[in-house]
Amino acid sequence: MPLHVPRRRVLLLAGVAMATGATAVAEVPNSLMPWRPAKAPGLRVVDLQTEQPRSLADFAGHVLIINFWATWCGPCRVELPSLNAVADRYADRGLRLLAVNHGEMPERVRRFLGEVPIHGTVLLDRSLEQLRAWGARGLPASFVLDAKGRPRYSATGEIDWLSRQVSDSIEAIVSAR
């Protein structure tokens, strides 16, 4: 007995498949993409070390890499060595890494950091709202702001922070400081 699938359903599924494929092709892995909203979203998080609320204003005047991550995220763990290397390379030139953990308990984050250090300020997004507010579609998600707080670049997924394209982009922002 032949299976009858309504034409409308087939067209809808084909449209979804095409849209999904177009999105995947549009995203270039291992690179920063220009990101130019009118202004950066706010950031309401808690500092893991001090347990005090933090916002972007606390880091005014610095080039910022804001990286959303989680302990269970494999690509987050893979990109950390190169992210740490960039944070170290440019720390004396005003770059700050803000590593925003996505919704995990402080104890779990501390245990993870005992195994895999992060060379920046570790922040907790207890509300689980920050990732969405920044327009991220997955983890890891990174955003680069210049020293005036202007959005410059974003990346979704694991990137190699030591690649030439990424290094050149960061160097240009830090040098313009």
N, CA and C of each residue as an Amber inpcrd file, in Angstrom:
protein
   531
   0.8400000  -1.1670000   0.0000000   0.0000000   0.0000000   0.0000000
   0.8920000   1.2400000   0.0000000   0.7560000   2.1390000  -0.9730000
   1.6180000   3.3140000  -1.0560000   1.3370000   4.2820000   0.0930000
   2.3940000   4.9200000   0.5420000   2.3050000   5.9050000   1.6180000
   1.9690000   7.2590000   1.0080000   0.9510000   7.9030000   1.5250000
   0.5580000   9.2120000   1.0090000   0.9880000  10.2870000   2.0060000
   1.8640000  11.1670000   1.5430000   2.3040000  12.2900000   2.3680000
   1.7800000  13.5570000   1.7110000   1.0230000  14.3510000   2.4420000
   0.4790000  15.5750000   1.8490000   1.5870000  16.4580000   1.2690000
   1.3060000  16.9960000   0.0930000   2.2830000  17.8430000  -0.6090000
   2.7260000  19.0250000   0.2600000   1.8140000  19.5850000   0.9940000
   2.1300000  20.7300000   1.8550000   3.1990000  20.3580000   2.8890000
   3.0830000  19.1830000   3.4800000   4.0530000  18.7250000   4.4780000
   5.4270000  18.5210000   3.8390000   5.4570000  17.9500000   2.6400000
   6.7250000  17.7380000   1.9310000   7.3930000  19.0830000   1.6560000
   6.6170000  20.0500000   1.1870000   7.1740000  21.3770000   0.8970000
   7.6810000  22.0560000   2.1660000   6.9520000  21.9150000   3.2440000
   7.3770000  22.5000000   4.5180000   8.6930000  21.8840000   4.9820000
   8.7820000  20.5610000   4.9350000  10.0190000  19.8880000   5.3430000
  11.1830000  20.2550000   4.4310000  10.9290000  20.3810000   3.1420000
  11.9900000  20.7820000   2.2040000  12.4620000  22.1950000   2.5160000
  11.5290000  23.0730000   2.8460000  11.8950000  24.4500000   3.2000000
  12.7410000  24.5100000   4.4590000  12.3710000  23.7200000   5.4530000
  13.1570000  23.6670000   6.6910000  14.5540000  23.1310000   6.4020000
  14.6390000  22.0910000   5.6010000  15.9500000  21.5180000   5.2640000
  16.8130000  22.5270000   4.5240000  16.2190000  23.2570000   3.5990000
  16.9870000  24.2570000   2.8480000  17.4450000  25.3790000   3.7640000
  16.5700000  25.8390000   4.6530000  16.9400000  26.9250000   5.5630000
  18.0490000  26.4820000   6.5050000  17.9500000  25.2700000   7.0020000
  18.9820000  24.7450000   7.8920000  20.3020000  24.6100000   7.1610000
  20.2700000  24.1120000   5.9610000  21.4940000  23.9740000   5.1660000
  22.1160000  25.3190000   4.8580000  21.2930000  26.3120000   4.5490000
  21.8210000  27.6450000   4.2410000  22.4980000  28.2440000   5.4520000
  21.9430000  28.0140000   6.6320000  22.5580000  28.5240000   7.8530000
  23.8960000  27.8610000   8.0830000  23.9650000  26.5660000   7.8930000
  25.2210000  25.8530000   8.1220000  26.2970000  26.3140000   7.1590000
  25.9390000  26.5890000   5.9270000  26.9170000  27.0450000   4.9440000
  27.3580000  28.4690000   5.2520000  26.4360000  29.2980000   5.7600000
  26.7560000  30.7010000   6.0190000  27.7420000  30.8600000   7.1630000
  27.7780000  29.9230000   8.0880000  28.6850000  30.0190000   9.2190000
  30.0260000  29.4030000   8.8620000  31.0650000  30.1980000   8.9910000
  32.4010000  29.7120000   8.6920000  33.0210000  29.2330000   9.9990000
  33.3560000  27.9440000  10.1090000  33.9330000  27.4610000  11.3510000
  35.3170000  28.0440000  11.5680000  35.7250000  28.0780000  12.8090000
  37.0630000  28.5350000  13.1880000  37.3390000  29.9750000  12.8060000
  36.3360000  30.8230000  12.8480000  36.5860000  32.2180000  12.5280000
  35.6540000  33.1360000  13.3060000  36.0970000  34.3660000  13.4370000
  35.2470000  35.4060000  13.9960000  34.4850000  36.0450000  12.8460000
  33.2310000  36.3290000  13.0740000  32.4020000  36.9760000  12.0610000
  32.1210000  38.4040000  12.5200000  32.0730000  39.3590000  11.6000000
  31.7180000  40.7200000  11.9960000  30.3700000  40.7180000  12.7140000
  30.2850000  41.5020000  13.7590000  29.0710000  41.5680000  14.5830000
  28.8380000  43.0310000  14.8940000  27.7680000  43.5960000  14.3740000
  27.5740000  45.0300000  14.4800000  26.1690000  45.4420000  14.9560000
  25.7120000  44.9420000  16.0870000  24.4620000  45.5070000  16.5980000
  24.7260000  46.9530000  17.0400000  23.6690000  47.7120000  17.2430000
  23.8270000  49.1130000  17.6390000  24.6640000  49.2400000  18.9130000
  24.4450000  48.3350000  19.8480000  25.2610000  48.3100000  21.0610000
  25.2380000  46.8990000  21.6260000  26.1930000  46.6340000  22.5000000
  26.2660000  45.3020000  23.1130000  25.1090000  45.1260000  24.0910000
  24.5750000  43.9170000  24.1750000  23.5570000  43.6590000  25.1930000
  24.1540000  43.8600000  26.5870000  23.3120000  44.0240000  27.5620000
  23.8080000  44.1110000  28.9330000  24.3220000  42.7510000  29.3880000
  25.0000000  42.7530000  30.4940000  25.5110000  41.4980000  31.0530000
  25.2480000  41.5250000  32.5530000  24.3880000  40.6240000  33.0240000
  24.0810000  40.5230000  34.4530000  24.4940000  39.1410000  34.9130000
  25.6150000  39.0890000  35.5950000  26.2030000  37.8210000  36.0030000
  26.7710000  37.9610000  37.4090000  27.2410000  36.8350000  37.9520000
  27.8590000  36.8170000  39.2770000  29.2870000  36.3160000  39.1240000
  30.2180000  37.0030000  39.7640000  31.6240000  36.6110000  39.7390000
  31.8010000  35.3480000  40.5800000  32.3830000  34.3090000  39.9980000
  32.5780000  33.0490000  40.7190000  33.4510000  33.2450000  41.9520000
  34.4960000  34.0360000  41.8370000  35.4520000  34.2080000  42.9300000
  34.8860000  35.0580000  44.0670000  34.2900000  36.1990000  43.7380000
  33.8250000  37.1200000  44.7820000  32.3620000  36.9200000  45.1470000
  31.6240000  36.2180000  44.2980000  30.1890000  36.0070000  44.4490000
  29.4000000  37.3110000  44.4080000  29.9750000  38.3330000  43.7820000
  29.3280000  39.6380000  43.6420000  28.7820000  39.8010000  42.2260000
  27.7010000  40.5770000  42.0820000  27.1740000  40.8500000  40.7430000
  28.2010000  41.6290000  39.9180000  28.2360000  41.3430000  38.6170000
  29.1400000  42.0510000  37.7000000  28.3510000  42.4460000  36.4590000
  28.8360000  43.5000000  35.8130000  28.2360000  43.9550000  34.5570000
  29.3520000  44.4220000  33.6360000  29.0170000  44.7560000  32.4100000
  30.0220000  45.2410000  31.4630000  30.7040000  46.5070000  31.9690000
  29.9900000  47.3340000  32.7140000  30.5720000  48.5760000  33.2330000
  31.8040000  48.3060000  34.0970000  31.8520000  47.1440000  34.7350000
  33.0050000  46.7950000  35.5790000  34.2800000  46.6100000  34.7660000
  34.1520000  46.4520000  33.4730000  35.3080000  46.1800000  32.6120000
  35.4920000  47.2790000  31.5580000  34.9140000  48.4460000  31.8110000
  34.9910000  49.5620000  30.8640000  36.4490000  49.9040000  30.5600000
  36.7010000  50.2350000  29.3070000  38.0410000  50.6200000  28.8850000
  38.9220000  49.4690000  28.4480000  38.4080000  48.2490000  28.5360000
  39.1670000  47.0650000  28.1340000  38.5570000  46.4440000  26.8800000
  39.4090000  45.8710000  26.0550000  38.9360000  45.0060000  24.9800000
  38.4470000  43.7390000  25.6710000  37.2590000  43.2750000  25.3100000
  36.6720000  42.1150000  25.9850000  36.4060000  40.9760000  25.0140000
  36.7660000  39.7840000  25.4460000  36.2710000  38.5610000  24.8180000
  35.2920000  37.9760000  25.8220000  34.0330000  37.9140000  25.4420000
  32.9980000  37.3380000  26.2980000  32.6910000  35.9680000  25.7230000
  33.0120000  34.9420000  26.5010000  32.8900000  33.5650000  26.0260000
  31.8800000  32.8260000  26.8970000  30.7840000  32.3840000  26.2850000
  29.7780000  31.5800000  26.9840000  30.1700000  30.1140000  26.8430000
  30.1700000  29.3900000  27.9510000  30.6620000  28.0110000  27.9640000
  29.9510000  27.2140000  29.0590000  30.2010000  25.9050000  29.0690000
  29.6950000  25.0170000  30.1200000  30.6920000  23.8800000  30.3160000
  30.6950000  23.3000000  31.5020000  31.6400000  22.2170000  31.8040000
  31.3610000  20.9770000  30.9680000  30.1110000  20.7630000  30.5840000
  29.7220000  19.5710000  29.8230000  29.9220000  19.7410000  28.3200000
  30.3450000  20.9190000  27.8920000  30.4650000  21.2480000  26.4650000
  31.8450000  20.8510000  25.9470000  31.9010000  19.7930000  25.1350000
  33.1670000  19.3180000  24.5770000  33.9080000  20.3670000  23.7660000
  33.2430000  21.0500000  22.8120000  33.9350000  22.0820000  22.0420000
  34.4490000  23.2380000  22.9120000  33.7420000  23.5240000  24.0080000
  34.2160000  24.5720000  24.9280000  35.5690000  24.1740000  25.5030000
  35.6640000  22.9410000  25.9280000  36.9050000  22.4370000  26.5170000
  38.0380000  22.4380000  25.4830000  37.7270000  22.0650000  24.2510000
  38.7440000  21.9920000  23.1970000  39.3160000  23.3720000  22.8850000
  38.4650000  24.4110000  22.8680000  38.9620000  25.7360000  22.4870000
  39.6560000  26.4800000  23.6270000  39.5340000  26.0130000  24.8590000
  40.1010000  26.7480000  25.9940000  41.6100000  26.9780000  25.9210000
  42.4270000  26.0220000  25.5130000  43.8720000  26.3210000  25.4570000
  44.2100000  27.4960000  24.5400000  43.6020000  27.5640000  23.3650000
  43.9120000  28.6900000  22.4680000  43.2800000  29.9850000  22.9780000
  42.1120000  29.9010000  23.6040000  41.4820000  31.0840000  24.1900000
  42.3400000  31.6220000  25.3320000  42.8410000  30.7200000  26.1830000
  43.7390000  31.1290000  27.2670000  45.0050000  31.7770000  26.7190000
  45.5470000  31.2250000  25.6430000  46.7750000  31.7730000  25.0500000
  46.5530000  33.2020000  24.5590000  45.4080000  33.4650000  23.9420000
  45.1050000  34.8230000  23.4760000  44.9120000  35.7570000  24.6690000
  44.2110000  35.2880000  25.6980000  44.0220000  36.1130000  26.8990000
  45.3690000  36.4740000  27.5150000  46.2770000  35.5110000  27.5750000
  47.6130000  35.7680000  28.1260000  48.4060000  36.7200000  27.2360000
  48.3600000  36.4960000  25.9370000  49.1430000  37.2930000  24.9840000
  48.8020000  38.7820000  25.0630000  47.5210000  39.0970000  25.2390000
  47.0930000  40.4900000  25.1810000  46.6930000  41.0900000  26.5360000
  46.8800000  40.3730000  27.6130000  46.4750000  40.8760000  28.9350000
  47.1520000  42.1990000  29.2710000  48.4420000  42.3120000  28.9840000
  49.1580000  43.5460000  29.3220000  48.8190000  44.6970000  28.3750000
  48.0300000  44.4060000  27.3420000  47.5960000  45.4500000  26.4030000
  46.1040000  45.7540000  26.5560000  45.5160000  45.3050000  27.6650000
  44.1530000  45.6970000  27.9930000  43.0510000  44.7310000  27.6310000
  43.3820000  43.5480000  27.1320000  42.3370000  42.5780000  26.8010000
  41.9520000  41.7940000  28.0540000  40.6600000  41.5860000  28.2200000
  40.1560000  40.7850000  29.3340000  39.2440000  39.6900000  28.7870000
  39.4130000  38.4940000  29.3250000  38.5470000  37.3610000  28.9980000
  37.4900000  37.2440000  30.0800000  36.2300000  37.2980000  29.6740000
  35.1060000  37.0700000  30.5800000  34.4840000  35.7410000  30.1820000
  34.6920000  34.7280000  30.9960000  34.2030000  33.3800000  30.7170000
  32.8960000  33.1870000  31.4720000  31.7850000  33.2420000  30.7520000
  30.4540000  33.1960000  31.3580000  29.9310000  31.7650000  31.3100000
  29.8670000  31.1310000  32.4830000  29.3540000  29.7710000  32.5570000
  27.8400000  29.8030000  32.4370000  27.3170000  28.8770000  31.6630000
  25.8930000  28.8290000  31.3530000  25.1370000  27.9300000  32.3290000
  24.7230000  28.5050000  33.4640000  23.7450000  27.8920000  34.3460000
  24.1660000  26.7700000  35.2680000  25.4480000  26.5870000  35.4950000
  25.8670000  25.4870000  36.3580000  26.1280000  25.9690000  37.7830000
  26.1260000  25.0210000  38.7020000  26.3680000  25.3390000  40.1070000
  27.8350000  25.7220000  40.3140000  28.0940000  26.6780000  41.2120000
  29.4740000  27.1220000  41.4530000  30.4320000  25.9800000  41.8000000
  29.9810000  25.0100000  42.5760000  30.8580000  23.9050000  42.9790000
  31.3250000  23.1030000  41.7650000  30.4150000  22.8660000  40.8580000
  30.7610000  22.1160000  39.6380000  31.7690000  22.8970000  38.7920000
  31.5600000  24.2000000  38.6730000  32.4740000  25.0490000  37.9000000
  33.8530000  25.0480000  38.5480000  33.9110000  25.1610000  39.8650000
  35.2070000  25.1480000  40.5680000  35.9480000  23.8250000  40.3550000
  35.2230000  22.7170000  40.4070000  35.8630000  21.4160000  40.1620000
  36.4490000  21.3590000  38.7540000  35.6910000  21.8350000  37.7920000
  36.1510000  21.8690000  36.4050000  37.4130000  22.7200000  36.2800000
  37.4080000  23.8880000  36.9030000  38.5570000  24.7920000  36.8200000
  39.7960000  24.1990000  37.4880000  39.6040000  23.2590000  38.4150000
  40.7360000  22.5530000  39.0040000  41.4460000  21.6800000  37.9820000
  40.7130000  21.2230000  36.9870000  41.2750000  20.3910000  35.9140000
  41.6600000  21.2130000  34.6900000  40.8160000  22.1710000  34.3520000
  40.9940000  22.9720000  33.1360000  40.9080000  24.4500000  33.5270000
  42.0400000  25.1020000  33.7230000  42.0010000  26.5080000  34.1470000
  41.5150000  27.4350000  33.0320000  40.9630000  28.5480000  33.4500000
  40.5700000  29.6080000  32.5230000  41.3310000  30.8540000  32.9360000
  42.0110000  31.4820000  31.9860000  42.8510000  32.6450000  32.2620000
  42.0640000  33.9400000  32.0850000  41.0340000  34.0750000  32.8760000
  40.1920000  35.2620000  32.8090000  39.2710000  35.2810000  34.0060000
  38.3010000  36.1560000  33.9640000  37.3130000  36.2680000  35.0310000
  36.1850000  35.2900000  34.7340000  35.9300000  34.3830000  35.6650000
  34.8670000  33.3920000  35.4810000  33.5940000  33.9460000  36.1100000
  32.5640000  34.0110000  35.2970000  31.2830000  34.5710000  35.6980000
  30.2030000  33.5110000  35.5570000  29.1710000  33.6250000  36.3800000
  28.0760000  32.6560000  36.3670000  26.7950000  33.3160000  35.8710000
  26.1650000  32.6860000  34.9080000  24.8560000  33.1200000  34.4290000
  23.8230000  32.2020000  35.0680000  23.4360000  32.5400000  36.2710000
  22.4790000  31.7030000  36.9990000  21.0720000  31.7980000  36.4120000
  20.7730000  32.8970000  35.7440000  19.4310000  33.1090000  35.2020000
  19.1870000  32.3360000  33.9090000  20.2570000  31.9030000  33.2530000
  20.1860000  31.2560000  31.9420000  19.6130000  32.1810000  30.8710000
  19.6200000  33.4770000  31.1170000  19.0700000  34.4350000  30.1590000
  20.1350000  35.1150000  29.3140000  21.3720000  35.1350000  29.7750000
  22.3980000  35.9220000  29.0950000  22.7320000  35.3860000  27.7050000
  22.8210000  34.0950000  27.5620000  23.1460000  33.4950000  26.2650000
  22.1420000  33.9480000  25.2010000  20.8810000  33.8940000  25.5450000
  19.8240000  34.3090000  24.6180000  19.8660000  35.8190000  24.3830000
  20.1050000  36.5930000  25.4400000  20.1630000  38.0510000  25.2990000
  21.2590000  38.4760000  24.3270000  22.3290000  37.6950000  24.2700000
  23.4370000  38.0070000  23.3710000  23.2240000  37.4170000  21.9790000
  22.1300000  36.6990000  21.7850000  21.8110000  36.1710000  20.4580000
  22.5740000  34.9160000  20.0870000  23.1540000  34.2540000  21.0680000
  23.9200000  33.0350000  20.7850000  22.9700000  31.8780000  20.5240000
  23.4080000  30.9720000  19.6460000  22.5790000  29.8240000  19.2840000
  23.1620000  28.5150000  19.7640000  24.1980000  28.5610000  20.5620000
  24.8150000  27.3480000  21.0630000  26.0750000  27.6750000  21.8300000
  26.7200000  26.6380000  22.3090000  27.9680000  26.7880000  23.0690000
  29.0970000  26.0900000  22.3360000  30.2850000  26.5920000  22.4270000
  30.6400000  27.8970000  22.9830000  30.1780000  29.0140000  22.0520000
  29.9830000  30.1720000  22.6370000  29.6490000  31.3740000  21.8690000
  30.5300000  32.4960000  22.3870000  31.1450000  33.2220000  21.4730000
  32.0780000  34.2780000  21.8650000  31.7220000  35.5890000  21.1860000
  31.9780000  36.6640000  21.9120000  31.7130000  38.0120000  21.4260000
  32.9040000  38.8780000  21.7820000  33.3160000  39.7160000  20.8450000
  34.4630000  40.5910000  21.0740000  33.9790000  42.0350000  21.0340000
  34.3050000  42.7810000  22.1000000  33.9860000  44.2020000  22.1830000
  35.2840000  44.9860000  22.1930000  35.2910000  46.1370000  21.5300000
  36.4960000  46.9600000  21.5770000  36.5500000  47.7150000  22.9090000
  37.5940000  48.5000000  23.1140000  37.7990000  49.1800000  24.3980000
  36.7250000  50.2260000  24.6960000  35.9800000  50.6360000  23.6860000
  34.8820000  51.5850000  23.8930000  33.5540000  50.8660000  24.0940000
  33.5890000  49.5510000  24.1860000  32.3880000  48.7660000  24.4110000
  31.5780000  48.4860000  23.1630000  32.1440000  48.7910000  21.9970000
  31.4210000  48.5660000  20.7430000  31.5750000  47.1190000  20.2880000
  30.4690000  46.5070000  19.8680000  30.5420000  45.1390000  19.3380000
  31.3810000  45.0930000  18.0660000  32.2400000  44.0900000  17.9650000
  33.0960000  43.9460000  16.7860000  32.9500000  42.5880000  16.1100000
  33.0450000  41.5040000  16.8910000  33.0240000  40.1610000  16.3030000
  32.2240000  39.2040000  17.1810000  31.7620000  38.1320000  16.5430000
  31.1260000  37.0400000  17.2820000  31.5110000  35.7160000  16.6320000
  31.3230000  34.6620000  17.3820000  31.5700000  33.3060000  16.8690000
  30.6830000  32.3480000  17.6370000  30.0950000  31.4150000  16.9240000
  29.3430000  30.3380000  17.5600000  30.0580000  29.0430000  17.2370000
  30.3170000  28.2620000  18.2660000  31.0570000  27.0240000  18.0890000
  32.5250000  27.2250000  18.3960000  33.2130000  26.1260000  18.4370000
  34.6450000  26.1230000  18.7540000  35.4400000  26.8340000  17.6710000
  36.3330000  27.7320000  18.0900000  37.2390000  28.3550000  17.1270000
  38.6700000  28.2290000  17.6280000  39.5910000  28.3440000  16.7080000
  41.0100000  28.3440000  17.0500000  41.4260000  29.7980000  17.2250000
  41.5830000  30.2130000  18.4680000  41.9120000  31.5960000  18.7790000
  43.3160000  31.9750000  18.3290000  44.1210000  30.9950000  17.9500000
  45.4790000  31.2730000  17.4870000  45.5880000  31.2630000  15.9590000
  44.4670000  31.0250000  15.2760000  44.5100000  31.0480000  13.8090000
  44.8600000  32.4600000  13.3380000  45.3700000  32.5490000  12.1430000
  45.8070000  33.8520000  11.6180000  44.6520000  34.8510000  11.5480000
  43.5000000  34.4220000  11.0420000  42.3560000  35.3300000  10.9050000
  41.9350000  35.8800000  12.2600000  41.8300000  35.0130000  13.2460000
  41.3970000  35.4450000  14.5730000  42.4720000  36.3210000  15.2140000
  43.7200000  35.8910000  15.1500000  44.8190000  36.6740000  15.7360000
  44.9000000  38.0650000  15.1200000  44.7720000  38.1480000  13.7950000
  44.8150000  39.4520000  13.1210000  43.6590000  40.3450000  13.5710000
  42.4820000  39.7630000  13.7340000  41.3120000  40.5340000  14.1740000
  41.5060000  41.0700000  15.5860000  41.9790000  40.2200000  16.4880000
  42.2090000  40.6430000  17.8760000  43.3210000  41.6870000  17.9280000
  44.3940000  41.4540000  17.2010000  45.5190000  42.4040000  17.1690000
  45.0480000  43.7850000  16.7230000  44.2110000  43.8460000  15.6980000
  43.7190000  45.1320000  15.1950000  42.9050000  45.8700000  16.2570000
  42.0750000  45.1540000  16.9850000  41.2460000  45.7890000  18.0150000
  42.1080000  46.2600000  19.1820000  43.0290000  45.4300000  19.6150000
  43.8980000  45.7840000  20.7420000  44.7990000  46.9640000  20.3620000
  45.3000000  46.9780000  19.1440000  46.1860000  48.0570000  18.6900000
  45.4520000  49.3900000  18.5700000  44.1580000  49.3420000  18.2890000
  43.3690000  50.5680000  18.1380000  42.9520000  51.1530000  19.4800000
  43.2290000  50.4690000  20.5300000  42.8130000  50.8540000  21.8810000
  43.2750000  52.2080000  22.2460000
